[in-house]
Amino acid sequence: MSDPEFFAAVAAAAQDSPYAVTRTEEGFDVALDIADDRWWTLLGKAGMQKTYIHHVAAPGDRTYTVTDDSRTVEWVGSVPKLSVEAERVLGRVREFGFEKAWGIREDGTPV
């Protein structure tokens, strides 16, 4: 049984963002909602090439584990196309990088 309060808090934090929170049997998944075309312009202009699905297992005892699956994003015109890499790493992984993304909404205000 997953922790409903934890799910609700994460789902509330993701509202009005490009992230989707989806219930699973073990807890929930958090991922960029690549199917929501409201975010394509922003993500495409930012040059996004990789995205992750964070599989959160929350058994309800105030603990959780996270397993990440990566996806490669290829832009065909202004439409994203996902491809799956057959790789999953369990345990601790340290990867360092830096990226700064800026975007402009259709009304001209910065994101």
N, C-alpha and C positions, 0 to 999 in steps of 0.2 A: 504494500500500500504506500503510495507516494504521499508526500507532505503537501496538503492542499494550500496551506498558508504561504509556504515558500513559493509554490507555483503562482499563486495570486499576486504576490509581491513582485515577482520577476515579470509577469504578464503586464502588470500596471506600469512598471518602469519602462517597458518596451512600447507602450502605446504612443502613437504619433511618431514613431521612429521607423527606420527601414528594417527593423528586426521583427521576426515572428516567433512566438512562443507556442509550442504545440505539445499537448499532453502525450505521454507514452505510457506503456505499462509500468515501467520502472520509475518514471518521474516526468521529465519533459525535455524537449529539444529547443535550443535557441539558435537561430540562423538568420542571415539576411534573407528577407522575403523577395527573392529574385523574380518571383512571378508578379509582384506588384509594380506595374509600370510607372507609378508615381515617382519611383526612385531611380529609374534607368538613366535619366539625364545626369543626375548628381553622381551616381556611381560610375557612369561612363566617362564623364569629364574628370573624375578623380583618378581615372586610369586603373580601376580595380582589376586585378588579374587573378586573385585568389580569395576564396571565402571559406569559412569553416562552419560546420554544424557541431554545436556543443551539446553532447548527449549527457544530460544531468540525471543521475540516479539519486533520488531522495527518498530513502525508506521510511521516513517519518519519525526517526529517532534523533532529529536535529543534526544529522550528518548528511553529507552528500559526496558523490564522486563525479568527476567530469571526464569524458572521453571525447576527443576531438577528431572529426573526419574532415579532411581538406577537399576542396573542389577547385578546379581551375576554371576561370571565366574567360571565354573568348567572346569578343564583341563582333557581331555580324551586322555592320551598319551601326544602328543605335540600339540593337536588340542583343541582350546577353544570352550566351549559350553555355551551359554548364557541362563539364566533363568530370568524371570521377577518376581519382587516382586510387589504385588498389594498394593502399598503405594505411595501416593503423598502428599507432604506437601506444602502448600501455606503459604506465609508469611516468617518471619525471622526464620531461624534455625541456631543454632550455634553448630558446632561439631568440636572438636579438635582432632587431631591425628598427628602422625609423621611417615613418611616412607621415606627411602632413597633407591633408586634403582640404581644399576650399571649394565651395560650390555657390552658385547663384540660383535662387529660385526664379520661377518665371516672372514674378512681379519685380525682379531686380534686387531684392534684398539678399544679403549674404546668409549662408547657412553655417 
